[in-house]
Amino acid sequence: MYISVTLRLATRYFNLRYNNTVTDKEIYLDYAAATPVCDAALRAMEPYYSRSFYNPSSPYAPAVGVRREYENAKGRLAHTIGAKGEEVIVTAGATESINLAFNHVSRHVVTSSIEHPAVIEVVKKFSHTFVEPNNDGVVSVDSISRAITPETELISIQFANNETGTVQSIRAIANLIDKQRKERVEQGNTTPLLFHCDASQGFGQLDVNVARLGVDMLTMNSAKIYGPKQVALLWTKSTKLVSPVILGGGQERGLRSGTENVAGLIGFTEAAVLAHKKQPRESKRLIELRNSLENRLLSSLPMAIVIGNKKRRLPGHLTISFPGIDAERLVFKLEEKAIYIATGSACSANKGMASHVLVALKLNEETINGSIRLTLGRHTTQDQIDSASRAIIMAVKQEYTRLGISI
């Protein structure tokens, strides 16, 4: 009862906050960090906190019904990435999904130096090679090829970077790995070579299909697509490719023990289905809004530097630097106007350290310190872009004036 009421209140709060009557009072431009749970997901989740609360492993009819609904939802969720339900393992967030993907590894790993910390940290447990990107944040196929050794067992490259929005050439990397596998067979090398992709960023903005990407394992995050937080999945071509991190009752075919988060999966599924349906039109809309914001900032602030690859980036993503100013001060000044933006990634900002991604792009200290991340989403409007661009331009000019820097 309590949770049911809480969900209804959350829905009301969501509607009040994001309807057209308040868009001129609060502008949220940090969708890469978190998205609000969509109405469809909230509505779908509510029964599983109240009426359909049963443990899906229990033997009686209502619980068996919940089990059936859970598996059906998993199948619908898998379909959004071109997969089957039995290939999906539900986890408590993308970090767990990534750890699960790596848990079968015993030898050498290749990844990039600009991955999310969830990848960076787990890789350190193994013999590993970090591949550096170019100055636009693109990880080249050739650099990955040079990093692969006869002992390499896993390659993990993100679909799109959470800080710069740069999209990687996943299909081309998959083709390289296929070629390497054939060469190993010819050489009598029986070491498996697997390809994992962290696709936490990008679903709902670009096409994410496991067959077209050519990957063996893929991580997808509910919290980035208007679903509930602390729910994610690991898709795997074969359950033989992974070993469990969490042991216990043997749920998720023995690969992720713990009572199933039925409500979380249901919400994740509804959010994914809706995001998948909206993707073509939403991508076009976000590109137009992002370009409008970018053009306004660059025309008024000619010293500004767009970070990342402008041709290969997520539709709703703009990372831009105003060299010489302190981006954190800019964030606080804009917060006073109820405009919410980020410096680098939330994971780096809350530790008070320079972004490892921007450092890897070999940007100078002034450019790194002056960089902000503006990420647009489903509730971003042109009016918000107009208001935000005016506020950012004014705040940046005030900071340069305060520092005695002419522009």
Residue pairs with C-beta under 8 A, 6 or more apart in sequence:
1 50
3 49
3 50
4 46
4 49
4 50
7 42
7 45
7 46
7 49
8 46
10 37
10 42
11 39
11 42
11 43
14 36
14 37
14 39
14 42
15 39
16 22
17 26
17 36
18 36
18 379
23 379
23 381
23 383
23 384
24 383
24 384
24 387
25 338
26 338
26 339
26 340
27 338
27 339
27 340
27 384
27 387
27 388
28 340
28 377
28 379
28 380
29 339
29 340
29 341
29 374
29 375
29 376
29 380
29 384
29 388
30 340
30 341
30 342
30 346
30 373
30 375
31 224
31 316
31 375
31 376
31 377
31 378
31 380
32 162
32 163
32 165
32 201
32 224
32 317
32 342
32 345
32 373
32 375
33 342
33 345
33 346
33 375
34 223
34 224
34 229
35 223
35 224
35 225
35 226
35 227
35 377
35 378
36 226
36 379
37 226
37 227
37 228
37 267
37 271
38 226
38 227
38 270
38 271
38 274
38 378
40 270
40 271
40 274
41 226
41 227
41 228
41 266
41 267
41 268
41 270
41 271
41 274
42 267
43 270
44 266
44 267
44 269
44 270
45 228
45 263
45 264
45 266
45 267
45 270
48 66
48 262
48 263
48 266
49 263
52 62
52 65
52 66
52 69
52 262
54 60
54 62
54 63
54 65
54 66
55 63
55 66
55 259
56 63
56 66
56 67
56 70
56 260
56 262
57 63
57 67
57 249
57 251
57 259
57 260
58 64
66 262
69 262
69 266
70 260
70 262
70 265
70 266
71 85
72 85
73 265
73 266
73 269
74 85
74 88
74 90
74 265
74 269
75 84
75 85
76 85
76 269
76 273
77 85
77 88
77 233
77 265
77 268
77 269
77 272
77 273
78 84
78 85
78 87
78 88
78 235
80 203
80 272
80 273
80 275
80 276
81 203
81 208
81 209
81 210
81 218
81 220
81 235
82 209
82 210
82 211
82 212
83 210
83 235
86 253
87 235
87 236
87 237
88 233
88 234
88 235
89 97
89 100
89 233
89 234
89 235
89 236
89 242
89 252
89 253
89 255
89 256
90 231
90 232
90 233
90 252
90 256
90 260
90 261
90 264
90 265
90 268
91 97
91 100
91 231
91 232
91 233
91 234
91 256
92 230
92 231
92 232
92 258
92 261
93 221
93 223
93 229
93 230
93 231
93 232
94 116
94 118
94 198
94 200
94 219
94 220
94 221
94 223
94 232
95 118
96 232
96 245
96 246
96 256
97 219
97 220
97 221
97 232
97 233
97 234
98 116
98 118
98 119
98 122
98 156
98 196
98 198
98 219
98 234
99 118
99 122
99 245
100 234
100 242
100 244
100 245
100 255
100 256
101 154
101 156
101 196
101 217
101 219
101 234
101 236
101 242
102 109
102 122
102 123
102 125
102 126
102 154
102 156
102 196
103 242
103 243
103 244
103 245
104 241
104 242
104 243
105 126
105 153
105 154
106 126
106 153
107 126
107 127
107 151
107 152
107 153
107 191
108 126
108 127
108 128
108 129
108 149
108 151
108 152
108 153
109 123
109 126
109 127
109 128
109 129
109 152
109 153
109 154
109 155
109 156
110 128
110 129
110 131
110 144
110 147
110 148
110 152
110 154
110 155
110 156
111 119
111 120
111 123
111 128
111 129
111 130
111 131
111 155
111 156
111 157
112 130
112 131
112 132
112 133
112 139
112 157
112 158
113 120
113 130
113 131
113 132
113 133
113 356
113 360
114 133
114 137
114 139
114 158
114 161
114 163
114 164
114 356
114 357
114 360
114 361
115 123
115 156
115 157
115 158
115 198
116 158
116 162
116 198
116 200
116 347
117 347
117 356
118 198
119 156
119 158
119 198
120 356
123 130
123 156
127 151
129 147
129 149
131 139
131 143
131 144
131 147
132 143
132 360
133 139
133 140
133 166
133 360
133 361
134 140
135 361
135 362
136 166
136 308
136 309
136 312
136 361
137 161
137 164
137 166
137 307
137 308
137 309
137 357
137 361
138 166
138 168
138 169
138 309
138 312
139 157
139 168
141 169
141 172
141 173
141 176
144 155
144 157
144 173
144 176
145 176
145 180
148 155
148 180
148 193
150 184
150 187
150 189
150 191
151 191
152 191
152 193
153 191
153 192
153 193
153 194
154 193
154 194
154 195
154 196
155 173
155 177
155 193
155 194
155 195
155 196
156 195
156 196
156 197
156 198
157 168
157 170
157 173
157 195
157 197
157 198
158 168
158 197
158 198
158 199
158 200
158 201
159 167
159 168
159 170
159 197
159 198
159 199
159 200
159 201
159 202
159 206
159 208
159 213
160 166
160 167
160 168
160 199
160 201
160 202
160 206
160 313
160 314
160 317
161 168
161 201
161 308
161 357
162 200
162 201
162 345
163 319
163 344
163 345
163 348
163 355
163 357
163 358
163 373
164 307
164 308
164 309
164 313
164 317
164 319
164 357
164 361
165 201
165 308
165 313
165 314
165 316
165 317
165 318
165 319
165 375
166 308
166 309
166 312
166 313
167 202
167 206
167 309
167 312
167 313
167 314
170 197
170 213
170 214
170 215
171 212
171 213
171 214
173 195
174 195
174 213
174 214
174 215
175 214
177 193
177 195
177 214
178 214
180 193
181 193
184 190
184 191
184 193
194 216
194 217
194 241
195 214
195 215
195 216
195 217
196 215
196 216
196 217
196 218
196 219
197 213
197 215
197 217
197 218
197 219
198 218
198 219
199 208
199 218
199 219
199 220
200 219
200 220
200 221
200 224
200 232
201 224
201 314
202 208
202 314
203 220
203 224
203 225
203 272
203 275
203 276
204 224
204 225
204 226
204 275
204 276
204 278
204 279
204 282
205 279
205 282
205 283
205 286
205 314
205 315
205 316
206 279
206 283
206 314
206 315
207 279
208 218
208 220
210 218
210 235
210 237
216 236
216 237
216 241
217 234
217 235
217 236
217 237
217 241
217 242
218 234
218 235
219 232
219 233
219 234
219 235
220 232
220 233
220 235
220 272
221 232
222 228
222 229
222 231
222 232
222 264
222 267
222 268
222 271
222 272
223 229
223 230
223 231
223 232
225 271
225 272
225 275
226 271
226 274
226 275
226 378
227 267
227 268
227 270
227 271
227 272
228 263
228 264
228 267
228 268
228 271
230 261
230 264
231 261
231 264
231 265
231 267
231 268
232 268
233 268
234 242
236 242
239 253
239 255
242 255
243 255
244 254
244 255
244 256
244 257
245 256
246 256
246 257
246 258
247 257
248 257
248 258
249 257
249 258
249 259
250 257
251 257
251 258
251 259
251 260
252 260
275 282
278 378
282 315
282 378
283 315
284 315
286 315
286 316
286 376
286 377
286 380
287 315
289 316
289 376
289 380
289 381
289 382
289 385
290 315
290 316
290 317
290 318
290 376
292 382
292 385
292 389
293 318
293 374
293 376
293 385
293 388
293 389
294 306
294 318
294 320
296 385
296 389
296 393
297 304
297 320
297 389
297 392
297 393
298 304
298 306
300 389
300 393
301 322
301 393
301 396
301 397
301 407
302 407
303 322
303 323
303 324
303 407
304 320
304 321
304 322
304 396
305 320
305 321
305 323
305 367
306 318
306 319
306 320
307 319
307 320
307 321
307 358
307 361
307 363
307 367
307 371
308 317
308 319
314 375
316 375
316 376
316 377
316 380
317 373
317 374
317 375
317 376
318 373
318 374
318 375
318 376
319 371
319 372
319 373
319 374
320 371
320 372
320 374
321 327
321 363
321 367
321 368
321 370
321 371
321 372
322 330
322 370
322 372
322 396
322 399
322 400
323 364
323 366
323 367
323 370
324 366
324 370
324 400
324 403
324 405
325 369
325 370
325 396
325 399
325 400
325 403
326 369
326 370
326 399
327 343
327 369
327 370
327 371
327 372
328 343
328 349
329 399
330 341
330 343
330 372
330 392
330 395
330 396
330 399
331 341
331 342
331 343
331 372
333 395
333 398
333 399
334 340
334 341
334 391
334 392
334 395
337 391
339 387
339 388
339 391
339 392
341 372
341 373
341 374
341 392
342 349
342 372
342 373
342 375
343 349
343 371
343 372
343 373
344 354
344 355
344 357
344 358
344 371
344 373
345 355
345 357
345 373
348 354
348 355
348 356
348 357
354 368
354 369
355 368
355 371
358 367
358 368
358 371
359 368
363 371
374 388
376 385
397 407
400 406
400 407
